Amino acid sequence: MSRASTLQWVGLFVAPFAWLAQHLIGQAASQASCSRANTVWGMSNTAWQIGLLVGAGSLILLSEAAAIVAFRRTREGDHDSPPPLGRIQLIAVASMTTNLLFLVIVLLDGVASIVDIACRQS
């Protein structure tokens, strides 16, 4: 049961933090690629955005796998079972659902950052 408990927390917390890191670092990379200092750095916004997209997407898929394993290890119960079995089951189901949403958010954020023109004068 201890391993399933650890997996439930990995399944719950990794995806939101992966999205947050991808979004914040991606925004910083976009800003840095448009700055004057980038003439010295030669930073590619597209390369950064692709790397962040792949990294965050991979972490979210690992988070989804952890939630699925936690769910399968506790399948003898349901979310109404007494703790810790019921809690693990409930959090695993919630994690499986939200991880898919975070994956879509990361894909949309990453693709938009790659396709859109980062440096544009207003």
C-alpha positions in Angstrom: 0.0 0.0 0.0 2.9 2.4 0.7 4.0 2.3 -3.0 0.5 3.0 -4.2 0.4 5.9 -1.8 3.6 7.4 -3.2 2.4 6.8 -6.8 -0.9 8.7 -6.0 1.1 11.8 -5.0 3.4 11.6 -8.0 0.3 11.2 -10.2 -1.3 14.2 -8.5 1.5 16.8 -8.3 3.9 16.2 -11.1 1.6 17.3 -14.0 0.7 20.7 -12.6 4.3 21.5 -11.7 5.5 20.4 -15.2 2.9 22.7 -16.8 3.9 25.6 -14.5 7.6 25.1 -15.2 7.0 24.8 -19.0 4.8 27.9 -19.0 7.1 30.1 -16.9 10.4 29.0 -18.5 8.7 29.3 -22.0 7.6 32.8 -21.3 11.1 33.8 -20.0 12.7 32.2 -23.1 10.3 34.1 -25.4 11.2 37.4 -23.6 14.9 36.6 -23.7 14.9 35.7 -27.4 13.4 39.2 -28.1 15.8 41.1 -26.0 18.9 43.0 -27.2 21.1 40.6 -25.3 20.0 37.8 -27.6 22.2 39.2 -30.3 25.1 38.0 -28.2 23.4 34.8 -26.9 22.0 33.6 -30.2 19.2 31.9 -28.4 16.5 30.1 -30.4 13.0 30.5 -29.1 11.8 27.6 -31.2 14.4 25.2 -29.8 13.6 26.2 -26.2 9.9 25.8 -26.8 10.2 22.4 -28.4 12.5 21.2 -25.6 10.1 22.4 -22.9 7.1 20.9 -24.7 8.8 17.5 -24.9 10.1 17.7 -21.3 6.8 18.7 -19.8 4.8 16.3 -21.9 7.1 13.4 -20.9 6.7 14.3 -17.2 2.9 14.5 -17.6 2.8 11.1 -19.3 4.9 9.7 -16.4 2.5 11.3 -13.9 -0.4 9.7 -15.8 1.3 6.3 -15.7 1.9 6.6 -11.9 -1.8 7.5 -11.4 -2.9 4.5 -13.5 -0.6 2.1 -11.5 -1.9 3.5 -8.2 -5.5 3.0 -9.4 -4.8 -0.6 -10.6 -3.0 -1.5 -7.3 -6.1 -0.4 -5.3 -8.8 -1.8 -7.6 -10.1 -4.2 -5.0 -11.8 -1.1 -3.4 -13.5 2.0 -4.6 -13.5 5.6 -3.7 -16.0 4.9 -0.8 -13.7 2.3 0.8 -12.1 3.2 4.2 -8.7 5.0 4.2 -6.1 4.6 2.8 -7.6 2.4 0.0 -10.5 4.8 -0.7 -8.3 7.9 -0.6 -5.7 6.4 -3.0 -8.5 5.3 -5.4 -10.2 8.7 -5.4 -7.0 10.7 -5.9 -5.8 8.3 -8.6 -9.0 8.8 -10.5 -8.8 12.6 -10.1 -5.2 12.5 -11.2 -5.9 10.4 -14.3 -8.5 13.0 -15.4 -6.5 16.1 -14.6 -3.3 14.8 -16.1 -5.0 14.5 -19.5 -6.2 18.1 -19.2 -2.7 19.3 -18.3 -1.3 17.4 -21.3 -3.7 19.2 -23.6 -2.8 22.5 -21.9 0.9 21.9 -22.4 0.4 20.8 -26.0 -1.6 24.0 -26.8 0.8 26.3 -24.9 3.9 24.7 -26.6 2.5 24.6 -30.1 1.2 28.2 -29.8 4.6 29.3 -28.6 6.4 27.6 -31.5 4.0 28.8 -34.3 3.4 32.3 -33.1 5.8 35.1 -33.8 7.5 35.9 -30.5 9.1 39.2 -31.3 6.6 41.7 -32.6 6.5 45.4 -32.0 3.2 46.7 -30.8 
